[in-house]
Amino acid sequence: MCLGGSSDNSAMINQQKAEADEARGKEEARKARIAQGLGNIKAMFEGGNTYSTTGGTPASTTAATTKQVWVPGATGGGGGNPNSTKGGSYGTNAGQGGYYKTVTVPGTAVAATPGQQVVTGTQAGFGEDFFNKFRDSINNYYLPQVKQQFGDAFNELTYRLVRNGLGQSSAGNTEYADLTEQNKLNEANVKGKADTATAGLKKSVSDARTAAEAQLYATENPDVVANSTLANIRNISATEPDLSPLADVFNVASVGGAGALKGYQNAKYRAQVPGYNSSGATSIVS
């Protein structure tokens, strides 16, 4: 009877081995799908070819079978009937005590057959050129407007200063310098807004990639992930900057014009007052 128990144990071990082989095959297939999906995601966001796997077979296990096993130890003869519970009367077991037992032989594991990878497309990705073009589109829209407004403001300031006799004066030079500083500040503001908008676009790309990887690990289906990710990429690629005509960004009155005229008039009036000189000292007239 001990030998019968050993046979049962052997069958159980074989079954466990088959299950382990099947589980190992499934895990290897899962890892292959994840690797393919990550490769496709990388290509879609960084540029390169995307792939799909066709054909192949998953890991499986053959069907279980049965066979007759002689179990010695019982007494008597079974007349040669293999299914008898008594000893058989033929072959090497003739006249021996024992019986034949029907046992189940578990199926054997069949390794997965990898499919063939085929290129499904070539992706441009989101390189620095993409982000630079987006940034340049903002700068190229607004900076010429700043330049045009600066020219108009410069002409307006010149007209005001000349009209008030300050065209060639230190006061006029100060006004021109202040206007130039305004121009530098306005140009910097435009470039800063372009950089901020570009950073927002980069974040959208990063968020989309993170979402694609999360979907891949959740579904383990690289084809489904590729389709949804490509749709997101098309939307991001079509993103246009928010452009609208630039409002007035120069204030001539704040740097010249009325302010310069008032300073000029004050100086003129002071010069007409008896006893006043440029140093601010006074004299007594006898």
C-alpha positions in Angstrom: 0.0 0.0 0.0 2.9 2.3 0.5 3.8 2.0 -3.1 0.3 3.1 -4.0 0.7 6.2 -1.9 4.0 6.9 -3.6 2.2 6.8 -7.0 -0.4 9.2 -5.7 2.3 11.6 -4.5 4.1 11.4 -7.9 0.9 12.3 -9.7 0.4 15.2 -7.4 3.9 16.4 -7.9 3.5 16.2 -11.7 0.3 18.2 -11.5 1.9 20.9 -9.4 4.8 21.1 -11.8 2.4 21.5 -14.7 0.6 24.2 -12.9 3.8 26.0 -12.0 5.0 25.8 -15.7 1.7 27.2 -16.8 1.9 30.1 -14.3 5.5 30.8 -15.3 4.4 30.9 -19.0 1.6 33.3 -18.2 3.9 35.6 -16.3 6.5 35.6 -19.1 3.7 36.5 -21.5 2.5 39.3 -19.2 6.1 40.7 -19.0 6.4 40.6 -22.7 3.1 42.5 -23.2 4.2 45.2 -20.6 7.6 45.5 -22.3 6.0 45.9 -25.7 3.6 48.5 -24.3 6.3 50.5 -22.6 8.4 50.5 -25.8 5.4 51.8 -27.8 4.8 54.5 -25.2 8.4 55.6 -25.3 8.3 55.7 -29.1 5.0 57.7 -29.1 6.4 60.4 -26.8 10.1 60.4 -27.7 9.9 59.3 -31.4 10.4 55.9 -33.0 8.5 52.9 -34.3 5.6 51.3 -32.5 5.0 47.5 -32.7 2.2 45.0 -32.4 2.6 41.2 -31.9 0.7 38.9 -34.2 0.4 35.1 -34.1 1.9 32.9 -31.4 0.1 30.8 -28.9 -0.3 31.2 -25.2 1.1 28.8 -22.7 -1.1 25.7 -22.2 -1.3 22.2 -20.7 -2.1 19.0 -22.6 -5.2 17.0 -21.6 -4.8 14.6 -18.7 -4.8 10.8 -19.5 -5.3 7.6 -17.6 -3.3 4.4 -17.4 -3.2 1.1 -15.5 -0.7 0.7 -12.7 0.0 -2.6 -11.0 -0.2 -2.5 -7.3 1.4 -5.5 -5.6 0.6 -6.8 -2.2 -2.9 -8.3 -2.4 -3.5 -12.0 -2.4 -5.3 -14.2 -4.9 -5.7 -14.2 -8.6 -7.7 -12.0 -10.8 -8.0 -14.1 -13.8 -5.9 -11.7 -15.9 -8.5 -8.9 -15.8 -6.5 -5.6 -15.7 -9.3 -3.9 -13.7 -9.6 -6.8 -11.3 -9.0 -6.2 -7.6 -7.1 -9.5 -7.4 -3.9 -10.6 -8.8 -3.6 -11.2 -12.6 -2.7 -14.4 -14.3 -0.8 -13.2 -17.2 2.6 -11.6 -18.0 5.1 -10.9 -15.3 2.3 -10.4 -12.8 0.9 -13.9 -13.2 0.1 -15.5 -9.9 1.3 -12.6 -7.9 -0.8 -11.0 -5.3 -2.0 -7.5 -6.2 -4.2 -5.6 -8.5 -4.3 -3.1 -11.3 -5.3 0.5 -10.5 -6.5 3.2 -13.0 -4.6 6.4 -12.3 -4.8 9.8 -13.9 -1.7 11.2 -15.6 -1.7 15.0 -15.5 -1.1 16.9 -18.7 2.2 18.4 -19.5 2.9 22.2 -19.8 3.3 23.6 -23.3 5.4 26.7 -23.4 4.0 29.8 -25.1 5.1 30.4 -28.7 6.0 34.1 -29.1 4.3 35.9 -31.9 5.9 38.0 -34.6 6.4 41.7 -34.0 5.4 44.0 -36.8 5.8 47.8 -37.1 2.5 49.5 -36.8 3.7 53.1 -37.3 6.5 55.7 -36.9 5.9 58.4 -34.3 7.5 61.9 -34.3 7.3 62.3 -30.5 7.6 65.5 -28.6 11.2 66.7 -29.0 12.6 70.1 -28.2 11.8 71.3 -31.7 8.1 70.8 -31.0 8.3 72.9 -27.8 10.5 75.5 -29.4 8.1 76.0 -32.3 5.3 76.5 -29.8 7.3 79.1 -27.8 8.4 80.8 -31.0 4.8 81.1 -32.2 4.0 83.2 -29.1 7.1 85.3 -29.3 6.7 85.8 -33.1 3.1 87.0 -32.5 3.7 89.4 -29.6 7.2 90.8 -30.0 6.5 92.5 -33.3 3.6 94.2 -31.7 5.8 95.4 -28.8 8.3 96.7 -31.4 5.5 98.5 -33.3 4.2 100.1 -30.1 7.7 101.1 -29.0 8.2 102.9 -32.3 4.9 104.7 -32.0 5.6 105.6 -28.4 9.1 106.9 -29.3 7.6 109.1 -32.0 4.9 110.4 -29.7 7.5 111.2 -27.0 9.8 112.9 -29.5 6.8 115.1 -30.7 5.9 116.1 -27.2 9.5 116.9 -26.2 10.2 119.0 -29.3 6.8 120.8 -29.0 7.8 121.9 -25.5 11.4 122.8 -26.4 13.0 119.8 -24.8 14.2 117.9 -27.8 17.8 118.4 -27.0 18.0 118.3 -23.3 19.0 116.2 -20.3 15.3 115.9 -19.4 14.6 114.6 -22.9 17.4 112.1 -22.6 16.0 110.8 -19.3 12.6 110.3 -20.9 14.1 108.3 -23.8 16.0 106.2 -21.3 12.8 105.5 -19.3 10.9 104.6 -22.5 13.7 102.2 -23.5 13.5 100.5 -20.1 9.7 100.1 -20.6 10.5 98.4 -23.9 12.9 95.9 -22.3 10.4 95.1 -19.6 7.6 94.5 -22.2 9.8 92.2 -24.2 10.8 90.3 -21.1 7.1 89.9 -20.1 6.2 88.5 -23.5 9.1 86.0 -23.4 8.1 85.1 -19.8 4.6 84.3 -20.9 5.8 82.2 -23.8 8.0 80.2 -21.4 5.1 79.7 -19.0 2.8 78.5 -21.7 5.5 76.1 -23.0 6.0 74.7 -19.6 2.3 74.1 -19.4 2.4 72.2 -22.7 5.3 70.1 -21.4 3.3 69.2 -18.3 0.4 68.1 -20.5 2.8 65.8 -22.4 4.2 64.4 -19.1 0.8 63.8 -17.6 -0.4 62.0 -20.8 2.7 59.7 -20.7 2.1 58.9 -17.0 -1.5 58.1 -17.7 -0.6 55.8 -20.6 1.8 53.8 -18.4 -0.8 53.5 -15.6 -3.3 52.3 -18.1 -0.9 49.7 -19.5 -0.2 48.2 -16.0 -3.9 48.1 -15.3 -5.0 46.5 -18.6 -1.8 44.7 -19.7 -3.1 45.3 -23.2 -0.5 47.3 -25.3 -2.8 47.6 -28.3 -5.7 49.3 -26.4 -3.2 51.6 -24.7 -1.6 52.5 -28.0 -4.9 53.5 -29.5 -6.0 55.7 -26.6 -2.6 57.3 -26.2 -2.3 58.2 -29.9 -5.7 60.0 -29.6 -4.3 62.0 -26.7 -1.1 62.7 -28.6 -3.1 64.1 -31.6 -5.0 66.4 -29.3 -1.8 67.7 -27.6 -0.1 68.1 -31.0 -2.9 70.3 -32.2 -2.7 72.6 -29.1 -2.5 76.3 -30.2 -1.3 79.1 -28.0 -3.8 81.6 -26.7 -3.1 84.6 -28.9 -5.0 87.9 -28.9 -4.0 91.4 -30.0 -1.6 93.1 -27.5 -3.1 95.9 -25.4 -1.2 99.2 -25.1 1.9 98.5 -23.1 3.7 101.9 -23.3 2.7 104.9 -21.3 4.4 108.0 -22.7 2.7 110.3 -20.3 4.3 108.5 -17.4 7.8 109.1 -18.6 7.6 112.4 -20.5 5.1 114.7 -22.1 3.2 116.4 -19.2 5.9 115.5 -16.6 8.7 116.9 -18.7 6.7 120.0 -19.6 5.9 120.7 -16.0 9.6 120.4 -15.0 10.6 122.7 -17.8 8.0 125.3 -16.9 8.9 125.2 -13.2 12.5 125.9 -14.1 11.5 128.8 -16.4 9.4 130.4 -13.7 12.1 130.1 -11.1 14.6 131.8 -13.4 12.2 134.8 -13.7 12.0 135.4 -10.0 14.4 138.2 -8.8 17.2 137.0 -6.6 17.0 133.4 -7.8 20.0 131.6 -9.5 20.6 128.0 -10.6 22.4 127.1 -7.3 19.3 127.9 -5.3 21.1 130.8 -3.4 19.4 134.2 -3.0 21.0 137.7 -3.1 19.9 140.9 -1.5 19.3 143.7 -3.9 20.1 147.2 -2.5 
